[in-house]
């Protein structure tokens, strides 16, 4: 079976499991249980393989940490937490809890204790913030699982068995990336059925890859990557795939997320993709009014898909106009449309040699008022590198045709490249999708940075200024006229021939009718 066939089979199994187990629990709410149990299995197997590896390397071939007693394992706690960021006693491992689950009348209490112990193992250590609250959304005592403890435990047993039965490979075979793949598929599945809320926490994989590739053109590594509205963190993690290794992101992954549940998903996502706690820093809070990471900016690569036209404090907070992120434009983004506030924040935290790629609501390209003044600032200071018009219906929860704005602080020219990719998609299920060929074509146009008929236009800043700092791609890239050329003379001749033939046939029919009527008489 090929890797793609294995992936397809895994996805089919996950889909069936998630729907079979959900029962009366809303799919969007139930994701916390499936994803949480998957994470519990992952960190259990991760730690077990880590400890087993040391012992087997020392010549103890049959060693298995899962067979130890909790008392015997306590001696390795401190050194393991220093390296892995957490600790799980043998009796708390997923495999051992699962094996006893069906006969444990207090399974809900057992799981609650285990989850608190895992988080507690990091207390007072550098990994404390990365572990704190990771299991908060996995409420094993929720009435959503059933009206009685027995019914809830029955559901939890089925969850443990279903996640435990998933064929996710083994650490020894180096196929454990199936955990990350399973997590991504689950989030895609839930996002696609969650309406607007799904689109707020998950960016489609092909769009994430395009954004990442745009920001690392010509580079084999970056000092760090950042997303001020990181959602589930999938956009950040694409850099590991694009650059070939998470270590090529030298300082690691940085992000901030305002939604607590989604913030937890992002941290879990990092662990599931085997990113060590020392290599990521995901913060919880409002990036625009209370940004984290002041001490580690600027960033060489920034990618983001901020919420579209969301509200923010704006002019209601008199301190924001003097904030070094927003002050240079001389105006704040409208209170009802924070899109360009995120853009200004990203620009401020972008390294001189860095690139930022931001998915934007199309209105930011042409709306007037404060947004026009911010565009004026961005263009006149030569920060806008490229504007890419994407196809409609790519994202979960919306059908609008979004765009990508690429920012740079060190450009070789005073021009903006406009790329029209609005027709580059295939229909897949109920959404449009960028194929690998589509992404490659867009990236080629970005790298070439030259005019291309009906696809790209390299426009002087002065021309954009004359156009009122309108950044709509359709204002600069002429769409191809696909209408068929018509020879009017030939068409008129054909119409005349048809009319003449019609008259001839009418005459013949009249004659036939007259003959028939005469015969009847």
C-alpha positions in Angstrom: 0.0 0.0 0.0 1.4 3.4 -1.0 1.8 6.3 1.5 -1.1 8.1 -0.2 -3.3 5.0 0.1 -2.4 4.6 3.7 -3.3 8.2 4.3 -6.6 7.8 2.6 -7.4 4.7 4.6 -6.4 6.5 7.8 -8.7 9.4 6.9 -11.6 7.1 6.1 -11.2 5.4 9.5 -11.0 8.7 11.4 -14.1 10.0 9.6 -16.0 6.8 10.6 -14.7 6.9 14.2 -15.6 10.6 14.7 -19.1 10.2 13.4 -19.8 6.8 15.1 -18.7 8.1 18.5 -20.2 11.5 18.4 -23.8 10.5 19.1 -25.8 13.4 20.5 -22.7 15.6 20.9 -22.5 18.4 18.4 -19.6 17.7 15.9 -17.9 21.0 16.6 -17.9 20.3 20.4 -17.0 16.7 20.0 -13.7 17.6 18.3 -12.2 18.5 21.7 -12.7 14.9 22.8 -11.3 13.2 19.7 -8.4 15.6 19.4 -7.7 15.5 23.1 -7.6 11.7 23.3 -5.4 11.7 20.2 -3.0 14.1 21.9 -3.0 11.9 25.1 -2.0 8.9 23.0 0.7 10.9 21.2 2.5 12.2 24.2 2.3 8.8 25.9 3.9 7.0 23.0 6.4 9.9 22.5 7.6 9.6 26.1 7.6 5.8 26.1 9.7 5.7 22.9 12.1 8.4 24.3 12.8 6.4 27.5 12.9 3.1 25.7 15.5 4.5 23.3 17.9 5.4 26.0 17.7 2.0 27.7 17.9 0.0 24.5 20.9 2.0 23.4 22.5 1.0 26.6 22.0 -2.7 25.7 18.7 -3.5 27.5 17.0 -4.8 24.4 13.8 -5.9 26.1 13.2 -2.8 28.1 9.7 -1.3 28.0 8.9 1.7 30.2 5.2 0.8 30.2 6.1 -2.3 32.3 7.7 -0.3 35.1 5.9 0.6 38.3 5.2 4.2 39.1 7.5 4.1 42.1 10.4 2.7 39.9 9.8 5.5 37.3 9.9 8.4 39.7 13.7 8.6 39.6 13.7 9.7 36.0 11.2 12.5 36.3 13.5 15.5 36.7 15.9 14.7 33.9 13.0 13.8 31.5 11.0 16.9 32.2 14.1 19.0 31.5 14.4 17.4 28.1 10.8 16.7 27.0 8.9 19.3 29.0 6.5 16.8 30.7 6.4 13.5 32.5 3.9 10.6 32.5 4.2 7.7 35.0 3.8 4.2 33.5 0.4 3.7 35.1 -0.7 7.0 33.4 0.3 6.0 29.9 -2.4 5.8 27.3 -1.8 2.1 26.6 -2.1 1.2 30.3 -5.1 3.4 31.1 -6.9 2.0 27.9 -6.2 -1.6 28.9 -8.0 -1.1 32.3 -10.6 1.3 31.0 -13.5 -1.1 30.5 -13.2 -2.4 34.0 -12.7 1.0 35.7 -15.9 2.2 37.2 -14.2 5.5 37.9 -12.7 6.0 34.5 -13.7 9.7 34.3 -11.9 10.4 37.6 -8.9 8.4 36.4 -8.6 10.4 33.2 -9.1 13.7 35.1 -6.3 12.8 37.5 -4.0 11.7 34.7 -4.5 14.9 32.7 -3.9 17.1 35.7 -0.8 15.1 36.5 0.7 15.5 33.0 0.1 19.3 33.2 1.4 19.3 36.8 4.6 17.6 35.8 5.7 20.9 34.2 5.0 23.2 37.1 7.9 25.4 38.0 9.8 24.4 34.8 10.4 26.3 31.5 7.7 24.2 29.8 5.0 25.2 32.3 3.2 27.7 30.1 3.4 25.3 27.1 1.5 22.5 29.1 -0.8 24.6 31.2 -4.5 24.1 30.3 -3.9 21.7 27.4 -6.7 19.4 28.6 -9.1 22.0 29.7 -11.5 21.5 26.8 -11.5 17.7 27.4 -14.2 17.7 30.0 -14.6 14.0 31.0 -17.4 14.9 33.4 -19.6 16.7 30.9 -23.2 15.8 30.6 -22.7 16.0 26.8 -21.1 12.6 27.0 -24.1 11.1 28.8 -26.6 11.7 31.6 -24.9 9.3 34.1 -21.3 8.5 35.1 -21.7 5.0 33.7 -22.9 6.3 30.3 -20.1 8.9 30.2 -17.5 6.2 31.0 -18.9 4.0 28.3 -18.4 6.7 25.8 -14.9 7.4 27.1 -14.0 3.7 26.7 -15.1 3.7 23.1 -13.1 6.9 22.5 -10.0 5.4 24.0 -10.4 2.2 22.0 -11.2 4.0 18.7 -8.2 6.3 19.0 -6.0 3.4 20.2 -7.0 1.3 17.2 -6.0 4.0 14.7 -3.0 2.7 12.6 -0.6 5.6 13.2 2.6 3.7 12.6 5.4 3.2 15.2 8.2 5.4 16.4 10.7 2.8 15.4 9.5 2.9 11.8 9.8 6.7 11.7 6.2 7.0 10.5 4.9 8.8 13.5 4.1 11.8 11.3 0.8 10.1 10.9 -0.2 11.7 14.3 0.2 15.1 12.7 -1.6 14.1 9.6 -4.5 12.6 11.6 -4.8 15.8 13.6 -4.7 18.0 10.4 -7.4 15.8 8.8 -9.6 16.0 11.9 -9.3 19.8 12.0 -10.1 20.0 8.3 -13.1 17.7 8.8 -14.5 19.8 11.7 -13.7 23.1 10.1 -15.6 22.1 6.9 -18.7 21.4 8.9 -18.5 24.2 11.4 -19.4 27.2 9.2 -17.8 30.5 10.0 -16.2 29.3 13.3 -14.2 26.7 11.3 -12.7 29.2 9.0 -11.6 31.3 12.0 -9.2 28.6 13.3 -8.0 26.7 10.2 -6.4 27.8 6.9 -6.6 25.2 4.1 -3.3 23.3 3.7 -2.7 24.4 0.1 -3.1 28.1 1.0 -0.8 27.6 4.0 1.9 26.1 1.8 1.7 28.9 -0.8 2.1 31.5 2.0 5.0 29.7 3.5 6.8 29.3 0.1 6.3 33.0 -0.7 8.1 34.0 2.5 11.1 31.7 2.1 11.9 32.2 -1.6 15.7 32.0 -2.0 16.2 30.8 1.6 17.0 27.4 3.1 16.3 28.6 6.7 14.8 31.5 8.6 15.5 33.0 12.1 11.9 32.4 13.2 8.3 32.4 11.9 5.4 34.3 13.4 1.6 34.5 13.1 -0.3 37.1 15.1 -3.6 35.3 14.7 -2.3 31.8 14.6 -5.6 29.8 15.0 -4.7 26.1 15.3 -1.1 26.8 14.3 -1.2 24.8 11.0 0.0 27.8 9.0 3.1 28.1 11.1 3.9 24.4 10.9 3.9 24.5 7.1 7.4 25.9 7.3 8.7 22.6 8.6 7.4 20.9 5.5 8.5 23.7 3.1 12.0 24.0 4.6 12.4 20.2 5.1 12.9 20.3 8.9 11.6 22.1 11.9 15.2 22.9 12.9 15.5 25.1 9.8 13.3 27.5 11.6 16.2 28.4 13.9 14.6 30.3 16.8 11.3 28.4 16.4 7.6 29.1 16.0 5.9 32.1 17.5 2.2 32.9 17.5 -0.7 34.5 19.4 -4.4 33.5 19.5 -7.3 35.3 21.2 -9.6 32.3 21.5 -8.7 30.0 24.4 -9.9 26.8 22.8 -8.1 27.5 19.6 -5.0 28.5 21.6 -5.0 25.1 23.2 -5.4 23.5 19.7 -2.4 25.3 18.5 -0.1 24.1 21.3 -1.4 20.6 20.9 -0.7 20.8 17.2 2.9 21.8 17.9 3.4 18.7 20.1 1.7 16.4 17.6 4.1 17.5 14.9 7.0 16.7 17.3 8.0 20.3 17.9 9.7 20.4 21.3 8.4 22.9 23.9 11.7 24.9 23.6 11.0 25.4 19.9 7.6 27.1 20.0 6.0 30.0 21.9 2.2 30.3 21.5 0.7 33.1 23.5 -3.0 33.6 24.5 -4.4 37.1 24.2 -5.4 40.0 21.9 -2.5 40.7 19.6 -3.7 44.2 18.7 -4.1 45.6 22.2 -1.9 43.3 24.3 0.8 41.7 22.0 3.2 39.1 23.3 6.7 38.5 21.9 7.9 42.1 22.1 11.2 40.6 23.3 11.8 38.4 20.3 10.6 40.4 17.3 11.5 41.1 14.5 10.8 38.0 12.5 12.2 37.0 9.1 9.1 35.2 8.0 5.5 36.2 9.0 2.4 34.5 7.7 -1.2 35.1 8.8 -4.8 34.7 7.9 -6.4 37.2 10.4 -10.1 37.4 11.1 -11.9 39.4 8.3 -13.4 42.7 9.2 -13.4 42.0 12.9 -14.0 44.7 15.5 -11.2 46.1 17.7 -10.6 49.0 20.1 -9.3 51.4 17.5 -10.0 55.1 18.2 -11.8 54.1 21.5 -8.3 53.6 23.0 -6.4 56.9 22.9 -3.1 55.2 23.5 -3.2 53.2 20.3 -2.5 56.1 17.9 0.9 56.5 19.7 1.6 52.8 19.6 4.8 52.4 17.5 3.1 49.7 15.4 0.2 52.0 14.3 1.6 55.6 14.7 3.6 55.7 11.4 0.5 55.7 9.3 -1.0 58.6 11.2 -4.4 56.9 11.4 -5.9 53.8 13.0 -7.8 51.2 11.1 -11.6 51.6 11.6 -13.1 50.1 14.8 -15.3 47.8 12.7 -12.5 46.6 10.4 -9.3 45.6 12.1 -7.8 44.1 8.9 -5.2 46.8 8.3 -4.4 47.0 12.0 -3.1 43.5 11.8 -1.2 44.5 8.6 0.5 47.4 10.4 1.3 45.2 13.4 2.9 42.6 11.1 4.9 45.3 9.2 6.3 46.6 12.5 7.5 43.2 13.5 8.9 42.2 10.1 12.7 42.0 9.9 14.5 44.2 7.4 15.4 41.2 5.3 12.1 39.5 5.9 8.9 38.7 4.0 5.3 38.7 5.3 2.4 37.1 3.4 -1.1 38.0 4.7 -4.5 36.8 3.6 -6.8 39.8 3.5 -10.4 40.6 3.0 -10.7 42.1 -0.5 -12.2 45.4 0.8 -8.9 46.5 2.3 -7.6 46.9 -1.3 -10.0 49.6 -2.3 -12.1 51.0 0.6 -11.7 54.7 1.4 -11.3 56.6 4.7 -8.7 55.5 7.1 -7.9 52.4 5.1 -7.1 54.5 2.1 -4.7 56.5 4.2 -3.0 53.3 5.5 -2.6 52.1 1.9 -1.1 55.4 1.1 1.5 55.0 3.8 2.3 51.4 2.8 2.8 52.2 -0.9 4.5 55.5 -0.5 7.1 53.9 1.8 7.6 51.0 -0.6 6.5 48.2 1.7 3.9 46.6 -0.6 5.7 44.0 -2.7 2.9 42.0 -4.2 -0.9 41.6 -4.3 -2.3 38.3 -5.3 -6.0 37.8 -6.1 -7.1 34.3 -5.0 -10.1 32.4 -6.3 -13.4 32.5 -4.5 -14.6 29.8 -2.1 -11.2 28.5 -0.9 -11.8 29.0 2.9 -14.1 27.4 5.4 -17.0 29.5 6.4 -16.9 32.0 3.5 -17.2 32.0 -0.3 -15.5 35.4 -0.8 -12.5 35.7 -3.1 -9.7 36.7 -0.7 -6.3 38.1 -1.6 -2.7 37.9 -0.4 -0.7 41.0 0.4 3.1 40.5 0.5 5.1 43.0 2.5 8.9 43.6 2.4 11.1 46.3 4.0 14.0 45.9 1.5 12.8 46.0 -2.1 15.0 46.3 -5.2 12.4 48.5 -7.0 9.6 51.0 -6.3 6.9 48.9 -7.9 4.1 46.5 -6.9 3.5 43.2 -8.6 -0.2 42.3 -9.1 -1.0 38.7 -9.8 -4.5 37.5 -10.9 -4.9 33.9 -9.8 -8.7 34.1 -9.6 -9.2 31.4 -12.1 -6.6 29.0 -10.8 -8.5 26.3 -8.9 -10.3 23.0 -9.2 -13.7 22.2 -7.5 -13.3 19.6 -4.8 -16.4 18.6 -2.8 -18.1 21.8 -1.8 -15.0 24.0 -1.9 -12.5 25.3 -4.5 -8.9 24.2 -4.1 -5.5 25.3 -5.3 -3.8 22.4 -7.0 0.0 21.8 -6.9 0.2 23.2 -10.4 -1.8 26.3 -9.4 0.5 27.0 -6.5 3.6 26.5 -8.7 2.2 28.9 -11.3 1.5 31.6 -8.7 4.9 31.2 -7.2 6.6 31.3 -10.6 4.9 34.7 -11.3 5.9 35.9 -7.9 9.6 35.0 -8.4 9.8 36.3 -12.0 8.3 39.6 -11.0 7.4 40.7 -14.5 4.4 41.5 -16.7 2.6 38.4 -18.0 -0.5 38.8 -20.2 -3.7 38.5 -18.3 -1.8 37.1 -15.3 0.6 39.7 -13.8 1.5 43.3 -14.0 4.4 45.1 -12.4 3.2 48.6 -11.6 5.1 51.8 -10.6 4.1 53.3 -7.3 3.4 56.6 -9.0 0.8 54.9 -11.1 -0.8 53.4 -8.0 -0.8 56.9 -6.4 -2.5 58.3 -9.5 -5.2 55.6 -9.0 -5.9 56.8 -5.4 -3.8 54.0 -3.9 -6.3 51.4 -5.1 -4.6 48.0 -4.8 -7.3 45.9 -6.5 -5.6 43.4 -8.9 -8.4 43.9 -11.5 -7.4 47.6 -11.8 -4.0 46.6 -13.2 -4.2 43.1 -14.7 -6.4 43.0 -17.8 -8.6 39.9 -17.8 -8.4 37.8 -20.9 -11.4 38.2 -23.3 -12.7 34.7 -23.8 -15.6 35.8 -26.0 -15.6 34.4 -29.5 -14.8 36.8 -32.4 -17.8 37.3 -34.6 -17.7 38.2 -38.3 -20.7 40.5 -38.6 -20.8 40.5 -42.4 -20.7 36.7 -42.5 -23.3 36.5 -39.7 -25.7 38.9 -41.6 -25.2 36.9 -44.7 -26.0 33.6 -42.9 -29.1 35.2 -41.3 -30.3 36.4 -44.8 -29.8 32.9 -46.1 -31.8 31.4 -43.2 -34.6 33.9 -43.7 -34.7 33.2 -47.5 -34.7 29.4 -46.9 -37.5 29.9 -44.3 -39.6 31.8 -46.8 -39.0 29.1 -49.4 -40.1 26.3 -47.0 -43.2 28.3 -46.0 -44.2 28.6 -49.6 -43.7 24.9 -50.2 -45.7 24.0 -47.1 -48.5 26.4 -48.2 -48.6 24.6 -51.6 -48.8 21.2 -49.9 -51.6 22.3 -47.6 -53.5 23.8 -50.6 -53.2 20.5 -52.5 -54.5 18.5 -49.5 -57.5 20.8 -49.1 -58.3 20.6 -52.8 -58.3 16.8 -52.6 -60.8 16.8 -49.8 -63.2 18.9 -51.8 
